[in-house]
Amino acid sequence: MFFDEHAPPHFHAEYGEFKASVNIPTLEIIEGKLPRRAQELVLDWAELHQTELMKNWDLCHRHQKPHNIEPLK
């Protein structure tokens, strides 16, 4: 996530040369593309941390540092 991002609430994911933006409320890729397995892992992680991601989105919009979110185990 970055400060001063545009709506809808989203986060950025990168895997090698692939990049994608994921809508937090709907957990859909809204821009870019990831390999199928990487996409599944990113979306599984996002589903587990959807509430935390929304809180971080709100923090970023207030120009506050987002909290760390645990990686997928």
GIUR-V660352 format. One record per residue. N is the residue number from 1. RES is the residue in one letter. PSI is psi in whole degrees, -180 to 180 (999 if undefined). OMEGA is omega as a letter, one per 20 degrees, with the letter a starting at -180 (* if undefined). D_FIRST is the distance of its C-alpha to the first C-alpha in Angstrom with 1 decimal. Layout:
n: <N,N>
res: <RES,RES>
psi: <PSI,PSI>
omega: <OMEGA,OMEGA>
d_first: <D_FIRST,D_FIRST>
This chain:
n: <1,2,3,4,5,6,7,8,9,10,11,12,13,14,15,16,17,18,19,20,21,22,23,24,25,26,27,28,29,30,31,32,33,34,35,36,37,38,39,40,41,42,43,44,45,46,47,48,49,50,51,52,53,54,55,56,57,58,59,60,61,62,63,64,65,66,67,68,69,70,71,72,73>
res: <M,F,F,D,E,H,A,P,P,H,F,H,A,E,Y,G,E,F,K,A,S,V,N,I,P,T,L,E,I,I,E,G,K,L,P,R,R,A,Q,E,L,V,L,D,W,A,E,L,H,Q,T,E,L,M,K,N,W,D,L,C,H,R,H,Q,K,P,H,N,I,E,P,L,K>
psi: <151,155,153,36,158,157,158,165,128,168,163,138,141,142,104,-128,-1,142,145,154,134,125,124,-49,-37,-13,42,146,124,-12,143,-166,147,153,152,-49,-42,-41,-44,-43,-43,-45,-35,-46,-46,-38,-40,-28,24,-43,-44,-39,-42,-39,-43,-37,-46,-41,-44,-38,-22,13,39,153,129,157,152,143,133,136,167,133,999>
omega: <r,r,r,r,r,r,j,r,a,r,a,r,r,r,a,r,a,r,r,r,a,r,a,a,a,a,r,r,a,r,r,a,r,r,a,a,r,r,r,a,r,a,r,r,a,r,r,a,a,r,r,r,r,r,r,r,r,r,a,r,r,a,r,a,r,r,r,r,a,r,r,a,*>
d_first: <0.0,3.7,6.9,9.3,7.7,10.6,11.8,12.1,9.3,7.4,5.1,6.3,9.3,11.9,15.6,18.0,18.2,16.5,13.1,11.9,9.6,10.4,11.4,11.1,14.5,16.4,14.8,15.8,14.6,14.4,14.2,15.3,17.1,17.3,20.7,22.0,22.0,18.4,17.4,19.5,18.0,14.3,15.6,17.9,15.2,13.0,16.3,17.2,14.0,13.5,14.5,12.3,9.1,10.6,11.4,8.0,7.1,10.4,10.1,7.4,9.8,12.5,11.3,11.5,10.2,8.4,11.0,11.4,11.9,15.1,15.2,17.6,21.1>
